[in-house]
């Protein structure tokens, strides 16, 4: 039963989660329209100015922002949650013989993807004050929502298969 429609839903949802891991999910924009930083799932990228402090011997370059310690923040919670969900969705594809476990895991992934949006909203509220900018979502932030919808559709398809199998068992 690995060729069922829920396999397609789960595979596409896993691919969307993996793609979202690599793309920016938000930007910090000043009032003048200048992008101050970009939020990825694992780090906040702040473009460094071309100014660099050169030591007396001229061999070591220390960037001004790294010396100030502005790169110390990392939103690893978003990254960890998407890695867990993507792994669970891939695992869920191969649990086709255990439909009840498969359906529960699909529903757990659905809930965890909404948890990702909770973490994302927290960063959207906290970080703009730190960078004195306004937070703007990128279109790539919608990928976990699409994955959540696909996970729910897989959940429904798995339950439909389970009901079909149980109805056939009653006929025997």
GIZI-V640749 format. One record per residue. RES is the residue in one small letter. SS is DSSP state (H for helix, E for strand, C for the rest). Layout:
BEGIN
RES_SS / RES_SS
END
This chain:
BEGIN
x_C / x_C / x_C / x_C / x_H / x_H / x_H / x_H / x_H / x_H / x_H / x_H / x_H / x_H / x_H / x_H / x_H / x_H / x_H / x_H / x_H / x_H / x_C / x_C / x_C / x_E / x_E / x_E / x_E / x_C / x_C / x_C / x_C / x_C / x_E / x_E / x_E / x_E / x_E / x_C / x_C / x_C / x_C / x_E / x_E / x_C / x_C / x_C / x_C / x_C / x_C / x_E / x_E / x_E / x_C / x_C / x_C / x_C / x_C / x_C / x_E / x_E / x_E / x_H / x_H / x_H / x_H / x_H / x_C / x_C / x_C / x_C / x_C / x_C / x_C / x_H / x_H / x_H / x_H / x_H / x_H / x_H / x_H / x_H / x_H / x_H / x_H / x_H / x_H / x_H / x_H / x_H / x_H / x_C / x_C / x_C / x_C / x_C / x_H / x_H / x_H / x_H / x_H / x_H / x_H / x_H / x_H / x_H / x_H / x_H / x_H / x_H / x_H / x_H / x_H / x_H / x_H / x_H / x_H / x_H / x_H / x_H / x_H / x_H / x_H / x_H / x_H / x_H / x_H / x_H / x_H / x_C / x_C / x_E / x_E / x_E / x_E / x_C / x_H / x_H / x_H / x_H / x_H / x_H / x_H / x_H / x_H / x_H / x_H / x_H / x_H / x_H / x_H / x_H / x_H / x_H / x_H / x_H / x_H / x_H / x_H / x_H / x_H / x_H / x_H / x_H / x_H / x_H / x_H / x_H / x_H / x_C
END
